[in-house]
Amino acid sequence: QSADTQEMVRVLVAYHSLSGHTEKMADAVAQGARAVPGTQVILKRVGAVTSDELFSVDAIVLGSPVYWSNMAGEVKQFIDDWQFKFGVFPEFKLKNKVGAAFVTGGQISSGKELTMLSILAAMLGNYMVAVSGGGAFGASATTEGNSPGIDEQELAGARELGGRVAEVSAALKRGIARHESRTGVSGP
Ligand SMILES: Cc1cc2nc3c(=O)[nH]c(=O)nc-3n(C[C@H](O)[C@H](O)[C@H](O)COP(=O)(O)O)c2cc1C
């Protein structure tokens, strides 16, 4: 790896989407992250993420449609696969990666915040560093009823989340590198 590549911050934006709304938000999160200089983005459906990708990135931003006030089964499967397929435990292999969430839901008050918190809870359980942006718990959009589709304000929230994830990841990466060179101990 060149020095340049080592300096780059790598952000994985992984999502599930059946009718395209969450995918649109994922594109905007990726766009926001790419706008921060020195950031590389991997944008993928949850089922397509490889072990190399999961472990090489500095941040994981996870997006889901709200299904019955919680995340879609595909997203939960991906999180469970952190252990079943990728074996993160007992070493806590995702420790100190930045984590964030975004969601879309049909109705205004029908589980979006709960879903983001469920995703963040799984990240915290993996000793990841949870960040918000584009909203108190992450970026979200209402897609049905009198607010169909994704509007510009919702896309702006998604871009804001992507940007914040990239910036916090860069700061954390630099801080951890300094800590390791000072103490010889890996990670805090
Ligand atoms: C099985 C199922 C359950 C759903 N449950 C909720 C719900 O509890 N709350 C909500 O706001 N929307 C709910 N929705 C609506 C979706 O969250 C919404 O249409 C979402 O934007 C779809 O995302 P996608 O286009 O990325 O597939 C549900 C949809 C399905 C198919």
The ligand as an SDF file (V2000), in Angstrom:
LIG
                    3D

 31 33  0  0  0  0  0  0  0  0999 V2000
  -43.1670   -5.6610    5.3980 C   0  0  0  0  0  0  0  0  0  0  0  0
  -43.1420   -4.1560    5.4640 C   0  0  0  0  0  0  0  0  0  0  0  0
  -43.2800   -3.5490    6.6830 C   0  0  0  0  0  0  0  0  0  0  0  0
  -43.2370   -2.1600    6.7860 C   0  0  0  0  0  0  0  0  0  0  0  0
  -43.3490   -1.5850    8.0150 N   0  0  0  0  0  0  0  0  0  0  0  0
  -43.2420   -0.2500    8.1380 C   0  0  0  0  0  0  0  0  0  0  0  0
  -43.2910    0.3620    9.4270 C   0  0  0  0  0  0  0  0  0  0  0  0
  -43.4170   -0.2940   10.4520 O   0  0  0  0  0  0  0  0  0  0  0  0
  -43.1600    1.7030    9.4960 N   0  0  0  0  0  0  0  0  0  0  0  0
  -43.0010    2.4840    8.3870 C   0  0  0  0  0  0  0  0  0  0  0  0
  -42.8800    3.7150    8.5110 O   0  0  0  0  0  0  0  0  0  0  0  0
  -42.9670    1.9350    7.1450 N   0  0  0  0  0  0  0  0  0  0  0  0
  -43.0680    0.5880    6.9890 C   0  0  0  0  0  0  0  0  0  0  0  0
  -42.9850    0.0180    5.7430 N   0  0  0  0  0  0  0  0  0  0  0  0
  -42.7570    0.8860    4.5600 C   0  0  0  0  0  0  0  0  0  0  0  0
  -41.3030    0.9300    4.1100 C   0  0  0  0  0  0  0  0  0  0  0  0
  -40.4430    1.1630    5.2060 O   0  0  0  0  0  0  0  0  0  0  0  0
  -41.0590    2.0450    3.0960 C   0  0  0  0  0  0  0  0  0  0  0  0
  -41.8750    1.8870    1.9830 O   0  0  0  0  0  0  0  0  0  0  0  0
  -39.6020    2.1290    2.6880 C   0  0  0  0  0  0  0  0  0  0  0  0
  -39.3120    3.4180    2.1960 O   0  0  0  0  0  0  0  0  0  0  0  0
  -39.2290    1.1010    1.6300 C   0  0  0  0  0  0  0  0  0  0  0  0
  -37.8730    1.2240    1.3240 O   0  0  0  0  0  0  0  0  0  0  0  0
  -37.2450    0.7220   -0.0440 P   0  0  0  0  0  0  0  0  0  0  0  0
  -37.8900    1.5080   -1.1630 O   0  0  0  0  0  0  0  0  0  0  0  0
  -35.7950    1.0230    0.0760 O   0  0  0  0  0  0  0  0  0  0  0  0
  -37.5270   -0.7450   -0.1800 O   0  0  0  0  0  0  0  0  0  0  0  0
  -43.0570   -1.3680    5.6210 C   0  0  0  0  0  0  0  0  0  0  0  0
  -42.9320   -2.0010    4.3730 C   0  0  0  0  0  0  0  0  0  0  0  0
  -42.9760   -3.3810    4.2960 C   0  0  0  0  0  0  0  0  0  0  0  0
  -42.8240   -4.0470    2.9450 C   0  0  0  0  0  0  0  0  0  0  0  0
  1  2  1  0
  2  3  1  0
  2 30  2  0
  3  4  2  0
  4  5  1  0
  4 28  1  0
  5  6  2  0
  6  7  1  0
  6 13  1  0
  7  8  2  0
  7  9  1  0
  9 10  1  0
 10 11  2  0
 10 12  1  0
 12 13  2  0
 13 14  1  0
 14 15  1  0
 14 28  1  0
 15 16  1  0
 16 17  1  0
 16 18  1  0
 18 19  1  0
 18 20  1  0
 20 21  1  0
 20 22  1  0
 22 23  1  0
 23 24  1  0
 24 25  2  0
 24 26  1  0
 24 27  1  0
 28 29  2  0
 29 30  1  0
 30 31  1  0
M  END
$$$$
